[in-house]
């Protein structure tokens, strides 16, 4: 089994995620916001397991060692595991 990388979210990223989830809830309802939250969590789990996974790319224009990853690439994982334990992210340092 692969060792997970440590995912650390900056305070700005934490705020952005909270705001995006709030916006999603206000515009599309609670169920959509829950699905979006679950997709975000799955994407973070996917990145923790395989940081250079397909769909991620180096972003030296932002900073050394920075990569970006689109949520689209975690859609099938999130659908396959809709009841994934939330503790997987709670036990990590998240920004």
N, C-alpha and C positions, 0 to 999 in steps of 0.2 A: 504494500500500500504506500502511496506517495505521502510524503510529509507535507502538511499544509504550510503555506507561507503565512506570515503575519500580516493581516490587513489593518492599516491604520488610516482612518479618515480624519482629515483636518477639521477643526471647528467650523470653518467655512463650508466644507463639504457636508458635514452633519446638518448645518442650517439649511443648505440648499436642498437636501433630501427631505427634511421636514416640510419645507415650503412647497416642494413639488408634490408631496403626498397630500398636503392640505389643499392645494389647487386641484389636484385630481379628485379628491373627495367632494369639493364644492362644485366642480363642473360635471362629474360623471357618476357621483354617488359612492356610497360606502363599499359596495361590492367591487367596483372598479379600482378603488384606492387600495383595497386589500390585495387584489390581484397584482397591482403595480408594486406594492410593497414586497410581496412574495417574489416577484420577478427580480427586484433589486437585491434581495437577500440571496437568491439563487445565483445571480451574477457574481456577487461577492464570494460566495462559496466556490464557484467555478474558477474564479481568478486565484483564490487561495490555493486550490489544488494544482492548477496549471497556469501560472502567470503568463506564459508565452503561448497560450492556447490559440487555436485558429480564431481569427476575428480580432485579436489584439494586435496593436502595432506600436513600435517605438515612437516616442515623441521627444526627440532631443531638442526640438524648438521650444518645448516647455521647461524642461530641466533634464539633467542627466538621470537615466534610470527610470524615467516616467514612460508609462504606456497608457494607451486608451483602449477602450473596449465597449462595443455597442451592445446594449441589452438584447437586441435581436438574437444574438448568438447563444443566449441562455434560455430562449423561449421554450425549446423542447424539453430542457431539463426541468424547468419550472412546472410545465404541464405534466411531466412524468412523475413529479414528486410534489403534488400540491400540499400535502400535509407534512412537509419536511420540518423537522424540529427547529424551533426558533432558537434554542439554546446554542446551536452551532455558531451563531453570530454573537449571541450575548456573551459568550466566553472569550471573545476576542477584544482587542483594543480597537475600537472603531471611532473614527474621527467625526 
